[in-house]
């Protein structure tokens, strides 16, 4: 909702090459941007927890039958700790700051969930694929500096360098393995259970020192996480890049990518791996005549030994790198309703429009590919102190996403708020997604 809003500094975070309409800014620490967004495809809280008299187990079963392994849940939170910027020369603008971000993403592990919930009785001869298990999560602090430069009246370019300070990370992707039950009419038993090429790995960073085995209390763990908020244990680097090109006074195209970067996890790392292959027809007990000093065969112990020999789990501490979710934006904008009178000397130098109509295509790189969204918006400047934006969008979560943004300036003090998926806000339990963004800052415009 804040993309390409030329009088808000947050637009520089989404496109460092956007056109801007101010010469200096600084935010109220911890309040210049607060953003929370959640979303789920294929299922809502209402689908499971609605008070409709139906058995919850039946509702869970219906949900698991309807969604696929490509459905997902996503949570993103950003808190801008510090932001400031100022004009450099006639065409440049320097900006920098610090923000904290939490990002979690998980595909629905359909096959393992069905196996755990329903068992294999109704799925003889079908594969349960453990590649359905795929999730990532991270919390980090981002330090950034950026430069926006207007080369001429048509082209503006910008770039932003980021330093990542990791607080917590977990990932489990590219897993393999298949569980299958087959009938064996010619065998000693009726069924044969097999687990083939299992390889499930979970990498963590910042977790080992916080878990119960580390002897840390909840209060101590909270203090430890707070101490990492500014100086984390693992570091990385990334870059943003963007542009805005005015093809005519009224029509412009723009685009950007964000977080082309990586975090190297080398401290407080713990990895968990489960791997191997095994097949069994079940236990085949024998009942021989035993003497008084003879013991029965320990079938269960033998079975456990076979499992341990073929299906293994290991815990180790290998360093790993985590590529940040790459984001991209591409759009165009068309202005109507000249805000300046024909006799105004700025008409030819700096044309302004009361109405801006635009379209934006955006995406985020996830383990199995990009998630996409498209948004069309109308941006209206009522005067120099108030503007609003209405938007309609469609993405992986919903095809009817209505958003609104409002920005109010009192002298140099600015307040803005943006909400997306307003239909979902009417009943959050039925909503597939919701996001809210607000902030307080000082924006100084050119006289």
N, C-alpha and C positions, 0 to 999 in steps of 0.2 A: 504493500500500500504506500510505501514511502519512496519507491523507485522513481527517479527523475523529478522529485519535488525540489525545485531549484532554490527555495529559500529555507530548507532544512539541512543541517550538516549531516544528518544520518544518510542522506542520499549518496554522500561520498563513500560510505561504507559499502553500498551496493553497487555503485559505479564510480570509481575514482576519477573517471573522465567525464562526468556529467557537467552540464552547465550549472553554474551557481550564481546567486543573486545577492551575495553578501561579501563583506571584506574582513570580517573577524567573527569568531564565535568561541564561546567556552560554556561547557555544560555544568549544571549543578551536580557535584560528585554523587555518584550512585543513583541519580534520578534523571539524568539526561536521556537515558533509554532503558526502559524495562520492557522486555518482550517475552511472552510465553505462547507457545503454540503446540497443540497436540492433535493427533489424527489417527484414525484406524480405518482401514478398508475392509469391507465385507461384514463387519460386525459392530454393534454398538452396545453400550451397557444395558440399554432397554431390552435388547434381544435376549439377554440372559437373566436379568434381575427384575423384569417387569412383574408387577403384582397382578397377574391375570389368572391365578389359580392353577396353572399348569405346573407339572413337576419340573424342577430345575434340571434334573438329569436329562429329561427329554429335550429341554431347550438347548442344553449344551450339545446334545447329539445332533440336533437339527443344524446348529451353527457349524459344527465340524463337517457336516455333510455338504453345506452350502459354500463354504469358503475354500480357497485353494492355497497351495504352498507359496503362491506369489502374493497373497494378501499380507499386509504388514501393519505394524504399529510404529509411530514416530513421535518423538517428543523433542522439542527444542526450546531452550531458554537462554536469553542473553541479558546481561546486566552491564551497562556501560559505567565503569568506575570513574573514568576521567576522559574528557575530550576537549580539545582546543584547536584553533587554527587561525591563520591570519594571511592577508594578501602579501605577496612578495612581488615587488615591481608593479608593472602595469598589467601583466597577463598571468602571473603565477599565483598559486595558493597552496600554502603548506598546512598540513593537518596531522594530528597525532593523538594518541590516547591509549587507554587500557580498557579492555572489557573481559568479562568472564562469560564462558559459554558452557552449556551442558547439552549434549546431543546423544540421543539413544534411538536405535533403529533395530527392529526385529521382524523377520519374516515369521509367519505362522508355521510352526513345525507340524504340519498336518499328519504325516504318516506316523511319527513317534507318538503324537497325541492320541490318534485313533487306536494305536496298539495298546497304549497305557490305559485308555478309558474303556474300550470295548473288548480288548483281547483279540485273539486271532481265529476264534471259532468260525466266524462268518467270512473269513478272508483266506481260505485255503487256496494255495496256488498263486497268491498275490504277493507282490514285493512291498515291504515297508522300507522306504528310502530315508536314510539318515542324512542325506544331503539337504533335506528340508530344514535342518537345524542351521540357522545362519543369523547372527546378531552382532551388533557393535554398540559400544557405549563409551563416552568420554566426557570428562570435565577438565577444563583447562583455562588458563589465563592467556590473553592475547595482547601483546604489546605491538603497536603499529605506528608507522609514519608514512605519510603519503604526500604526493605532489600532483597538483592539477594545473595544467598549462593550456592556455588558449592561444593556439598558434596564429589564428586569424579569425575573422568573423564567422567562418564556416566550421573549422575543426578544433575540437578540444580533446586532449588526451590526458590520461592520468594513470598513475601506478601507486601501489601501496605495498610496502615491505612489512612482513609480520614475523614476530618472534613468538613461538608457542612455549608455554610453560605448563607441562602436564601435571594435573592433580590426581586423576584417576583414569584408567582405561581398561576396557575389556573387549575382546573380539573372539568370535568363533565363526570362521568362514571356510569355504572350500572343503567341507567335510564329506566323507564317503562312507559307504556301507549299506548293505541290504539284509534285512531279516525276512525269511520266507518259511512257510510251512507247507509241505507237500504230503499227499497221501502215498503210502507205500504198501499197496495191497499184497505184494510178494515178499515183503520184509518180515522181520520178527515182530515189529509193532505196526500200528496203523498210520503213524505220522512220522515225518522226518523234519526236524527244525534245523535251520542253517542260518548262520550269520557270516556273511562273506565280505571280505575286504573292509572291515570296519576301521575307520581312522577319523576320530573326532578329537579336535584339539581346541582348548580354550586358553588364550593368552591373557594375562592380567598384569597390570602395573599399578602400584599404589594400594593394592589390596592386602598383600601378605602381611604387612605390618599392622593392619587394622583388625584382622580376624581374631576369633576367640583364642586360637592357639598362641597368638602373640602376647596374650596376657594383658591386653589393653582394654580399659573400661570404655563405656560409651562416651563419657565426658572427655576422656583422654583422646579417643578417636576423633571426636568433633573438633577439639583443639588442634590436633594434628592436621586435619583437613583444612582448617582455617589458616594455619601457618603456611600451608602449601599454596594458598590462593594467590600469593604474590611471588613466591619463589619456589616453584615446583621442583620435583626431582628429575624430571625428564624434559628435554628441550627439543625444539624443532624450528623450522623456518618455512615461510610460505610467501606467496606474492598474489596480489590482485592486479588486474589491468582492465581499463575501460576506455570508451571513446564516445563522443557525440559529434555527429556531422550534420550540419544544416544544408540540405540540398536546395532549399529556398528559404525565404524569410518565415514561411508558414510551416514548412514540412522538414522534419529531421528524423534521422535514424540513429540508434544508439545500441550499445552492447557492452557486456563485461563478463569476466569470469572472476570468481573469488576462491580463495583458499586452495590454490595450486601449491600444496605443501605437504610436509611429512614431519612426524614427531618420532624421535628415536627413544625407545624405552629401554633403559639400561640399569635403572635402580629400582629396588623393591619390586622386582619382576618375579612372577610365579606362573608356570605353565602346567596345564593338566592335559594328559593325552591318554586316549582309550583306543586300542587298536588290536587287530588280529582277526582270525577266521576260525569258525568252529561249527561242526554239524553233529547232531545226535538224534538217535531214534528213541531216546528216553531210557529209563532204567529197565534192566532185564534181570529181575531177581531170580535166584535159584534157591531151592529148598532141599539141600542134600541132608542125608542122615549125619548128624554130628555126634562125636563122642563128647563126654563130659568136659574134657579139657580143650575142646575146639570152640572157636568163636565164629559167629556169623560174619559174612563178608561185609565190610563197611561200605556199602554201595554209595551212600551220600558223600562220604569222604573222598572216595575215588572220583566221583563226579565233580566235586569241587576242585580236586587236583587237576583234572583234565581242563576245566574252565580256566583255572589260573595259568596253566601252561600255554593255552591257546589264545585267550582273551586277556590282555594285559593292560594295566593302568600305571602310568608313571607321573611323577611330579618332579619338575626340574626348574631351572632358572636360566633360560636362554633369552638373550636380548632379541628384540624384534622392532620393526619399524611399522608405523601406522600412518597410512595415507589419509589425509583429511578428506571429508566429503566435498568434492569439487562442485561448485555451483556456477551456473551460467545464466545470463539474461540477454535477451535480444528483443528490440522493440522499435516502434516508430511513433511519432507524435505529430499532430496537426493542429495548428492554432487558428482561432477565428475571433473576431471582435477586437479590433485594435484598441488597446488601453490608452494610447496617447492620441492627442488631437493632431490633425494634419499639420498645423502650424508649429507643433512642438519640435525644437531642434533635435531631439533624441529619436525622432521617428525613424530616420535613416540609419542612425548609429546603433541604437538599442531598441528595436521594435519589441513591444510587449502585447500579449493577447490575453483577453479575459477568459476565454474558453480554450481548453486544451483537450483534444480527443486522442487517445492513444491505445495501443495494443502491445502487450508484453508476453513473450514466451520465455519460460524459465524452467530450470531443471536442476536436480541434485544427483550426483553420482552415488549409487549405493552398490552393495556387493554383487547384485545380479543385473546391474545396468542403471540407467537414469530413471528417476521419477519426474514426471512432467506436469506443467500447469500452463494455462493460457488465460490472460486477463485482458478485458477491454474496459477502459475507464473514461470518465468525463471529469476533468479537473477545472474548477471554477474559482477565479480570483474575484471575490466580491469587492475588495479594495486592498490597499497596501497592508492592512492589518488582519485580514481574515480570508481564508481560502478553505475549500472543502473538495473532497474527491469521492465520487461514487464509482463503484467498480462491479463488474460481473465476470466471474471466472469459472473455469472447470479444471479439475485436476483428478488425481487418482482417488481422492476421497469422495468428491461429490461433483455433480454436473451443474449444480445450482448454487454457486458460491457468490453471495452478495457482500460487498465490503464498503465501508465508509471511513473517511479520514477527515479530521478537522484540525486546523492550525490557527491559533490566535496569537497575535503579537500586541503587547502593551508597551509602547515605547520600544526598548530593545529586548524586553523579556518575552520569551516565547513558550507557549504551552501547546502540545499537540497530542492527539489520541487517534488511534486507528484500530478498527475491529474488522475481522474477516469472518465470513460465514455467519451473517446475522440471523439467518433462518435457524441455524443450530443453537444460537443463544436463547431462542424461545423455549427450548427444551434440551438441555445439555445431555440428558440421558439418551436421547434419540439421535444426537449429533454424531456425524462421522469425523468432524474436525471443528476446531475453534482456535482463534488466535487473538491476542490483545497486545497492543503496543502503546506506550505513552512515555512522555518525557518533558523535562523542564530545562531550559537553557537560555543563554543570552546570545542573540543574533544581531550583529551590527551591519546595516546595509549602507551602500554607497549613497552619498547625498546627491 
